Amino acid sequence: MIRLGKLTDYALVLMSQIARRPASELHTARDLAVQCHLPLPTVSKLLKTLLQSGLLASHRGVKGGYNLARDPHAISLAEIISALEGPFGLTECSTDVGGLCDLESSCAIKDNQRIISQVLRGALESVMLSDLTRPMQLTGIRDKQGNLVPMASAAGRMQ
């Protein structure tokens, strides 16, 4: 099973909470912890990671806090996931980083694994943070062979 780690899931929750509010609004770790029902130490750790990855901006001072570094329409799920999970890849040999797997030089399916990873990465790159702020619906399109391929859409935006 392919599964995101809990911290990555929580990061998506935090980022979508921030994206739901006006861009100028600043969010404190404490407020986000309460709003998202997450432990404050976990929220603080995630905010630091998201800040270091360039997805959040911080503002110091009494009325300081965090906000998105870019518009939510310009932040993909792939970016958020990569900030927490590291380089995207279905397997170690399918990332952009070579030498992680001892079998890499003799693996018969390495190239296919890379293609599959690219397809998954492409799907995650096409879903934006702004899409998480409203309900998505499962729709479908037909591939070149005429087969129905399910796709996600958010408020009329087709992926």
Protein Blocks (a to p, Z undefined) as FASTA:
>chain_A
ZZddfklmmmmmmmmmmmmpcfklccdfklmmmmnopafklmmmmmmmmmmnopaccded
jkgccddfbdfklccfklmmmmmnopadfblklmmbehkafklmmmcklmmmmmmmmmmm
mmmmmpcfklmmpccdddddddfkopacddddeehiaZZ
